[in-house]
Amino acid sequence: MPFLFAMADDPATPDRGEVVALLLSIGREAVDAEESYAVICGEDGEESTIYPDTANLMRKHADAFVAYTGDPDPRVRRASIESLGLFLDDAGRAAGLLRDRLVEESGAAERGLVVRTMADLAIRLPAAAASARAWLDALTDHDTTDPDTRLAALVHRARCTPGSIDGQTVPTVIELLRQVTPVPRPEEDEQGDRVPSRPCACEAEPEPDTDENVPGYVPAAFADLERRGRVHAATTPLLTVLHTALGARAEDRTALLTVQLCSPDSGIRYDAIDMARSLIASVRGDHTGLVRLIGDCLLPDDAYTAAAAAEALGSLATLAEPAREALAAYVTTHRPDTWASPHRTVRRAHQLAVITLAGLKDERALPSLLTALDTDTDAWRALGAVGHLPQCAMELTPRLIRRLTDVDHSQEWPDVSPATLASALAKLGDPAAVPALAETVQAAVRHKQWRTAEPVLKALASFGPRAASALDVVRPLTDADDVSLRTAAAGAVWELERRPESVMPLLERFLGDHRNFHAIDVAGRIGPGAAAVLPSLRRILSERVEQNARNEQNGSAVLNDSWTLVHVASALWDIGGTSEAGIVVPALLAAWKDNGSTARDVVACLDRMGTAARPALPQIQAALEQPHRGDQMWSGAVAFDLEVEHTCRVILARLTDLPDLAPARGE
């Protein structure tokens, strides 16, 4: 740190602005972490106070940062502005310096930084809050303030005090946004026809250097990471802050996003796509209008923006339905071989639109998917989509079988995942795949590829008695070396043969391990024929409930304990019926309350329970009243929540209209 400060202080240092920016970055991280990580375990195993020590060092150099804010080099000044809100403990001095800085700075970006830093100061130091908010209010209301600064002041005032947001906040932001948005001048092509401006210089993305031995999804994943860090409009950071401050105010956010998605500035439109996706994915409600506006971004002559729109729609599961025709129009405007276009951006946009259309079970996606499978161009992307089109199994199944039989099982990581192929074949449901799946299981076992054998075996089991011809392959695997494969084989024997006496001795042995969820699930699928394991399941459930009580008293938790409750309780109901309801419902509700990721399995069991699930009614109603969808950090989150919400509504309708109900099992 002393060396960095010395470099920053020396006018002869090249790129001093970068040095100051590095100091600021280090200091920001230290200040953010000093309370949460006051003491950490250092590399040598000894306790370290590196975060508070670094933060204090920055505060000791506060005067140096103050000097940087008045430096003749504009890059140094810009890099140091935020330090006034981070490292000065004298609230009055910091606020005064920021007010002076706004007068001195003429650039919109620098003035926006000053405004943001004043808000940071108000949040960090309560002593500065009142005067900072008053200053922000004055900037917002002063007609002589430039629109960029007024917009920044209004947004950061909302960030400081979300409770101050009123009915005029968003309309005012919209008006200011229109004032600061440049109106693009349409260019003309060689024939003099007007063409829309491009969203950014990233339209023609360069082809990455690839190794033919590296699966295509690996460079694609890195490209996605790089792409997510891009910002295409100067107003995007401000609008992101405002959307965060607005939170669950869906009506206000929708009004703002509507303007963003219809903006004459292509960069604003592009960045609004992901903001709209975030709102739709996180807040329940009718988002038909926003979905259609995202669909309007699927323009054939703007592949860069179209790819973003298709990707966003693909994450929304069935909520993307209002954009179905826009997706289909985009896909069919191009020929199917656009899937293999030599232009990377065009290829990616087409592919994403195809798989999103396939996710809506629309067979207009089929020609391009067949191109993928026939040319082997980015087939990895198509394999995740083909399972949504069981109505096209006659054309898809033979191609998937060919790929499956070509897999080299001597490789630990084949170019094409046999598990992915098997899953797609299972979703298509064409029994013509059974022989190939059975051969794949044998080949994987022969090469001791347990990671492949187990999911392929489960795919084979999904065909049920239609795959009975594979019993001679499956049955010996109940004695396989790998315990997971043995359990999967037992489940497959049941699905193919449906004779409890063939499977129950195996399951009773497996249930000695409380975590063998697959064995527990198989017992549940067998139903009353698995009554012999009821005592074991009751014992497991009782032990888990008692352990939960002890953990609650001690303030600790057991990994996967909630999942144990769900699997065991569901099996108890499916086997024992109404007589088990008294212990099943409390266990399911406890698991759901403790771990939201169990919701789909919990409500699925409650749905099977019919009127016996009545004690769960308050928790069902509370789940439906929740405005947020929950954790949106994984790709299937929207589909997960939609399924939970639908099942909850089915249960609620049943429990509030009891005379029309069909009796549950055991009644």
N, C-alpha and C positions, 0 to 999 in steps of 0.2 A: 504493500500500500504506500509506504513512503516514496518508493521509486516512481509509482504512478503519479502521485501528487507532484513530485519534482518535475516529471515530464510535462504535466499539465500546466505547471507554472512557468515553464521555459518557453518564451515566444518563438524560439528557434525550432521547437519540436514540430515535425511534420504531422499533419492530421491531429492537431490538439483536440479538435471536437470529438474525434473517436476515442481519445484517451478519457476525456471528461465523461463521455457516454458510458464507457466501461466502468468508471468509478461510480457513476450514478446507478448502474445496473447492480453492481456489487452491494452498494448501500441499500438499494430498495429491497433486495432479497434479504439482507440482514435485518432491516427494520420489520419486514413482514414476518420474519421467523423468530425474532428474539423472544417473544412471549411464549409461543408454542414450544420452542426448542431452546429454552434458556440453558439447559445442560444436555449435552449429547455425548454418546460414546465415541471417542476419537479412534483413529486408525490403530493406535497402539493399545487400545482397550481402556485407556484412562478417560476420565470425564473431561469434557471440553466445553468451554463457554464461548465458542467462536462467534456465534451469532450476536449476542449482546455486546461482546467485545468489539466486533466490527462496527456495529451500529453506533456505539459510543465514540469510536474513532472518527466516524463520519461527522458526528455532532461536534467534535473538537475542531474539525476542519470546516465548520460552517462558514466562517469568514472567507475561506478560500472559494467556496462555492458562490458566495455573494459576489466576490470579485469576478468570477467567471461570468455571472449574469450581465455584467457591464463591459465585458471584453469587446475590443474592436472587431474581433472575428465573429461574424454572425453564426457560424457553425458551433463555436464554443458557447455562445449565448444560448442558442437553441437547446444544446445538450444539457445545459445546467439549470434551466428554468424550474424543472420539477424538484430540484434539490431544496428550493425555498419552502416547499410543503412537506419535505421529508426530514430535514436535518436541523432546522431552526426550532428551538423550543420557546423562543420569545414570540408569542402569537401576534402581538401588535407590530413588532418589527417585520415579521414575515409578511403580514398582510399589507403593510405599507410599501415594502419592496415590490410586491406583486402589482399593487396599484400603479406604482411608478413605471414598472416594466411594461404594463399595458399601454401607457402613454408613449413610451419610447419605441415600442415595436410596431411596425407597419404591416408585416406579413400576416396573412390570415392564419397560417399554420402556427406561427409563434404566438399570436394573440390567443388562438384556441388553447395552446399549451398553458398560457398564463391563467386563463379561466379555469381549466381543468385542475391546475395546481391549487388555485384558491379553494376549490371544492375539496380537494384532498386535505388541505390544511384544516378546513372546517370539520371534516370527519375525524381527523387525527387529534386535534386539539380543541376540546369543548370551549376554551376561552376565546377561540377565534370564530366560533360558529355563528353567533348573532351578527357580527359585523360583516362576515363573509357572505352570509345569505342576503343581507341588506344590499351589499355591493352588487351581487348577482342580480337581484331584483331591479336595481337601478339600471344596470346594463340592458336588461331585458325590456324595460319599459321606455328607455330613452330613444326617441325617434332618430336622433343623430348618430347613434351607434350603428356601425356597418352590419349588414344582415348576417355575415358569418359569425361575428362576435355575439350578436344577439341570440343566434341559434345555439351557440356553445353555452352561453350563460343560462338560457332556458333549460337546456338538457341537464346541465350539471346542477342547477338549482333543484331539479326533480330528483337527481341522484342523491343530493344531500338530504332532502326531506321528501320522501315519496308521498307523505301525507299531504303535501302542498299541491299535488297534481289535481287539477280540477277540469271542468268541462271545456275550458278554453285552451288548455295546455297543448293538446294534440292539434287542434285547428291552427293555433299559432305556429307550431312547428311546421305544419304542412305549408303554410303561407311563406314562412322564411325559407323553407327548403326550395320552394319554387323560385324564390328570388335569387338564391345562390347557385341554382342549377344552370349551367350553360346550355343554351339551345344550340344543338349541333347543326352545322350547315350541311345539308345533303350533298354528297359527292355525285358526280355524273360518270357513267361508264362511257365506253367508246361510242356508243350509239346515242349518247345524250340522255339516256334514261336515268331516273333517279334511283339510287340504291341506298339502303340504310347504312349508317356508320357501324363499324366493327366495335365490339365491346372493349377490346384492349389489344396490346401487341402480342398477347399470348395465343391469338387465333391460330397461327401456324406454329404449333409446338414442334420442336425438333425431335426426331426419332432418337430414343436412348440407345446407348451402346448395350447390346445384349449378347449373352453367351447362349449358344444353342442348347447347352446342357442345363440351363437354368429354366425352370417352369415359368411360363408367361405371366402367371399371377404374381410372381415376386417383383419384377420391375414395375408392374402395374400398381402394386401396393405402395412402392416408394414414390411413384409419380403422383399417386393420390395424396400422400403425405405432403409433398411439396406444393401441390395445388391448393390444399386447404389453408396454407399460410398467406395466400394472395389477397390483397385488398384492391378493388378496382375503382373506387370513388373516394374522394377526400372526405365526404360526409359519412362514410360507413362506420368509422369508430364511434362517432357521436350517436348515430342512430342505433347502434348496438347497445350503447349505454342506456339510451332511452327505453328500448324494448325491455332491458333488464329491470329498469325502474318501474315500468308499467306492469310487469309480472303477469298476473292473471286477468288484467283488464283487456279481455279479448276484443271487445268492441272497438276500443281506442286503437289497439295494435292493428286490428284489421283495417281500420280506416287509413292508418299511416302506411301500412304495407300495400294497400291498394294504390296509393299515390306513388310509392316507390316502384312497384311493378309496372306502372304505366308511365314512368318518368321518360322524358325525351333523352335523358343521359343513359347510355347503354351500360355504363359501369354501375350506376345506381340500380338499374334493373337486375343486373347480374348478381350483385351482392344481396339484393332483396330476396332472391330465390331461397337461399339457405335460411334467412331470417323467417321467411314465411313457413318453410318446412319445420323449423324449430317450434313455432307457435302451434301449427297444426298437430305436430307430434306430441306436444307437451300439455296442451290445454284442450279438454273435451269441448265439443260443441259442433255447430254446423259451419264447416269451413268450405262449403261448395264454391263460393265466389273466389277465394284465394287459390283453390286447386285449379280452377279454370284459368285464372290468370297465369299460374305457373305453366299450364298447358299452352297458353298463348306464346310462351317463350320458346316453343319448339319450332323455330323458323328454319326452313331448309337452307337458307343462305348464311346462317350464323351457327355453325356447328359447335363452337366453343360454348355459347350460352345454352344451346339445345342440350348439350351433354349434361350441364349442371341441372337443367330442368328435369331431364329424364331421370337422373340420379336421385333428385329430391322426390319425385313422384314414386320412384321405386321403393323408397324407404317408408312410404305411407300405407302400404298394403292396400286394402280395399277402399281406403279413403281417397285413393287416386281415381276412383271410378268416374267422377265428372270430367276427367281429362282423357278418358278412353279414346274418343274419336280424334282428339288432337294427336295422341300418340300413334294411332293407326294411320292418320294422314301423313305424319312425319315418316313412319316406317315405309308405307307404300309409295310415297313420293320417290323414294330411291329404289333401285333394283336390289334384289336379295344379295347380290355379290358385293354390295356396299359393306357388308359385314367384313369383308376381306380387303377393303379399300387400302391403297398404299399411303393415303393421307391419314396420319395418326388421329387427328382431332375429329375428322369426319367419321372414321371407323369407330372411334369410341362413342361418339354421339349416337350413331346408328345402333350399335350393340346395346347400349344402355336403354334406348327406347324399345328395342326388341324384347329384352328380358323383362322390362316393366310391363309391356303389353302382355307378354306371356303370363306374368304374375296375376293379371286380371282374367286369365283363362281364355284369352282371345286368340283364336287360331290364325289370325292374320300375321302372327309372329312366326308361324311355322316355316315359310320359305327361307327366311334368313337363318333360322336355327338349323335347317337342313344344310345350308351352305357351310355353316360352322362345322358341322359333323363330317361333311364330305370333303372339305378342303383342309381340315385340321387347323384352321386359323382361329386362335383364341377359343378353342373348343372348351377349355376350362370354364369360360364364362357362360357358355350355352348349357353346360351340364347342370348347372343350378336352376335352370329355367324350364327344361323340357318336362320335368315332372308335373308341371302345372297344366299340361295339355294331354290328359289321358284319352281324350276323344281323338287324338292323333297317334295313338299307340301303334297302329298298323305301319306307319311310316317311320316312327322313331325307334321302336323296339329293335328291329333288325340292326340298325346302325349302332345302337348301344351294345348289343350282344357282340357284334364284331369287335368293337373296341375292348370289351371285357375279355374276350378270348385272346386278344393280342397282348394283354398285360404280361410283362416279364416279372414274375414273382421272385426271381432271384435277386432283384434290386430292392433295397430297403425302402427307397422312396421312388416308386415308379413315376414316370412323367404324367400319367393319367391315374388319378386315385381310383382304385377298384371299389373302394367304399362309396365314393361319390356316384360312380356308375351304378352300383347295386342299389343305392338309395333311389336314383332316378327310375330304375326299372321297377322297383317296388311301388313307387307312386303311379307309374303308368298302369300297373296291375295286369299286364299281359302275361298269362301263364306260359307263353312261348319262351320266356326268359328262364324258366325253372332249370332246365338242363345246364345252361351256361353258368347260372349261379352255383349249382351243385359242383360243377367242375372247378369253379373258382375257389370254393371252400376247400376242396381237396388239394388244389395246387398250393394254396396259402398254408395249409397245415403241413404239407410235404416240405415246404421251405421254412416252417416254424415262424411264419409271419402272423402272429396272433392278432396284431393290431389290424390286420386286414380280414382275417378269418371271422372274427366276432361280428363286425357290422354286416358282412356279406351273409353270414348265417342268419342274422336277424332279418335281413331283407328277404331271404328265402322263406323264413317263417311267416312273413306277412301274407304269403299266398295261401296259407292255411291248408286244408285238405286237397286243394288243387295241386299242391307240391308233394303229395304223398309218395310219388315215385322216387323222391330223394331220401326217403327214410333210411335206406341202407347206407347212405353217406352220412346222415346226421346222427343216427343212433350210436355208433362207435365213439363219437366225439364226447359223449357224456363221461368218458374216462380219460379225456385229454389231459395233458400236463398243466395247461393253463386253467386256473379256476374260473376266470371270466368266460372262457370258451366253453367250459363244462356247463356252466349255468345257462349260457345262451343255447347250448345244445339241448338241455333239458326243456327249455321253453319252446324250442323248435319242435321237439318230439311231441309235445302237447298240441301245438298248433296244427301239425301235420296229421296227427293220429287221433287226437281228442279222446284218449283213454287215460283217465286219472291214475289207474293202477300202474301204468308204465312209468309215470313221472313222480308220483308222490314219494317213493323211497329216496329218490335223488334230492327232492326239495327238502325233506326232513333233515337230510345231512347238511345241506347248504345253509339252513336257517340257524345253524350254530353260530354263524357270523351275522351280527346285527346289521352290518353295513351291506349285506348282499341284497341290495334293493331289487335287482332283477329277479332273484329267486322269490322274494316276497310278492312282486308284481305277478309272476307266473301263477303263484298260488291264488292270488286274487282273480286272475282270469279263469282259472279252473272253477272257481265259485264253490258251491256247497260240496262238490266232490273232494275238496281239499280240507274238509272239516278236521282231519287228523292234526293239522298244524295250528288249530285255533289256540290250544293252551300255550304253545310257543309264542304265538303272536301277542297274546294277552300279557305274557310275562315280559316280552320285549317292551311293549307299550307302557306297562306299569313301571318298569325300571327307568324308562326315559322320562316319564312324568315325575317320578321321585327325584331323578337327577336334575330336572328343570327347577324343581322347588328348591333344592340345595343351591343350585347355581344362582337363583334369584336372591337368595339370602346372602350369598358370598359375593355377589356382583360379578360373577364369571359366566362363561358360556362354553358349550361343547360344539366343536365343529360339526356341521351337518346334522345337528340334533333335530332341528325342525323338519328336515327331510325324512328322518327316521319316523317321526310322528306321522307325517303324511302317508308314506308308503305303507306303514303297518296299519294305521287306522283305515285306509282305503281297502286294504286286503281284508281286514276284519269285517267290514261292512259287506263286501262282495261275497264273502264266504258265509258269514253268520247271519246277515240280514238284520231285521229289526231288533233282535235280542241284543245286538252289540251297540245299538245307537247311543246308549247312555255314556259309553266311554269314547265312542268314535267322534261325535260332534265336538265335545270339549277339546279333544286332541287336535282335530283339524283347525279349529278356530285359534287355538294357542299357536300352532305352527304358522298360520297366516299372519297373525298379529306380530310374531317375532321375525318373520322373513317374508317380505312381499313377493319374492320370486317364486314362492310356493302357491301363489293365488290360483293359477290355472288348474293345477292338480287338485287343490282343495275344493274349488267350486265345481269341478267335474264330478267329484265324489258326492258333494252335497246335492247335485242335480240328480244323480242316480238314486239318492236316498228318498226322493219324493217328499211326502209330508213329514217323515221322520227328521228332516232337516229344519223343522220350524224353529228350534232354539237359535239357529244361525241367522234368523231374519234381521235382527238389529245390525249385525255386522255386514250383511248383504246390502241393506239400505244405506249404511254409512259408506260402503265402497262405491255405490252408484252416485252418491251425493258429492263424492270427491271430484273437484274440478280438474285436478291434474292427473296425467296418465302415469306418473311415477318416473322411475329411472329411464332416461332416454339414451343411455350411453352404449347400447348394443343394438345391432341391426334389426332384430326382430321385435323390438319393444312395442311398436304400434300394433302389430298383429297380435301380440300377446295381450295387450290391454283390451283390444277390440273383442277378443275371444272371451276374456274374463267378464267384460261388461255385458256381452250378449248372454252368457250363461247366467249371470246374476239377474238379468231381466226375466229370463225364463223361469228361474226359481221364484222370483218375487211374484210373477203373475200366477204361478201355481199356488203359492202359499197364501195369496190374498183372494183366491177363488176356489176354495177347497172342495165344494160340491162337484166341480167338473174334473177333479183330478183322477187319473188312473192310479190304482194302488201301487205302492212301491214294493219291491221284493220283500217277501216275508210277511206281508200284511194279508 
